[in-house]
Amino acid sequence: MGHILVFAEQRDGKLKRVALEALGAARQLAADAQVLAILIGEHTAALTQTLTARGADKVYLIDDAGFSHYSSEGYGRAVADIAKKEEATLILMGATALGKDLGPKVAAKLGGPFAGDCIALETDSEGKITATRPMYGGKIISTVKCRTATYQVATLRPNVFPVNDPDDTKESLVENIAPLPDLSSVKAVIKEVLASANTKVELTEADIIVSGGRGLKAPENFSIIEALADALGAAVGASRAAVDAGWKPHSYQVGLTGKTVSPSLYIACGVSGAIQHQAGMSSSKYIVAINKDPNAPIFKIANYGIVGDLFEIVPLLTEAVKKIKNE
């Protein structure tokens, strides 16, 4: 396999975990090939050492005010230009909202194959990748193989691939990209990003998620699962039914029309587990279901199930977690 290029996504000067996971996947596939990273944004130079320590042999850097906000065209040109310069056989990035937009753009610019939302990657002796990815809302798992080993682009589902242990002794090799990609012909420019005031753990980054569904009966009862989430240091999610009822904003929704998550632990409280919801969380490492209906679909995919009243069970779990943490 030739060089592997990783797009290192960052937000507000902090690397997304999936960027480090992409470096981990690249190192597993690289063998003797170089693993390169590209970092784009403003005030991001300090992040290059982290990328080096986590597996990058070289980091290409754009640290410029013109790239402070994501631009599909601008970022796409930058990544494609470096891929061409290094003749990269594989370009990896996270299957985040940004990555789902950028990945196909880069593949189109390079004329290479694209595989999205991958949960496993393998490579053959010719450098062609075979990707494993869910399809049709997670109803089937497909295996697709690229026909060419040139400019293959893949996005990786967050929280699936391991992160390399840091090697802080590795010397950082950084190259500033110059000249910068021309943004004068970019048709859409982001002038401002208004972030929500929510300081809770981001769903797609969370290692533990506690979700609530229609079984909570009322929006104020979300406080019950929020207390458990606080005790666990977890993110809070919601089913489509809870979001449609106006109990939580759409940003909390897990499922086919919401966010796809892959935490180590997913606790579903009062969530029936319709196929739409399963499509967004079935790749979780461990699934715990709490529901008073023993025939709820969620139990079919759960590793552990509790049939009972969540209003009794969840507070007991919260107290148990607090007790263990205080011991």
Secondary structure, 3 states (H helix, E strand, C coil): CCCEEEECCEECCEECHHHHHHHHHHHHHHCCCCEEEEEEECCCHHHHHHHHHCCCCEEEEEECHHHCCCCHHHHHHHHHHHHHHHCCCEEEEECCHHHHHHHHHHHHHHCCCEEEEECEEEECCCCCEEEEEEECCCCEEEEEECCCCCCEEEEECCCCCCCCCCCCCCCCCEEECCCCCCCCCCCCCCCCCCCCCCCCCCHHHCCEEEEECHHHCCHHHHHHHHHHHHHHCCEEEECHHHHHCCCCCHHHEECCCCECCCCCEEEEECCCCCHHHHHHHCCCCEEEEEECCCCCCHHHHCCEEEECCHHHHHHHHHHHHHHHHHC
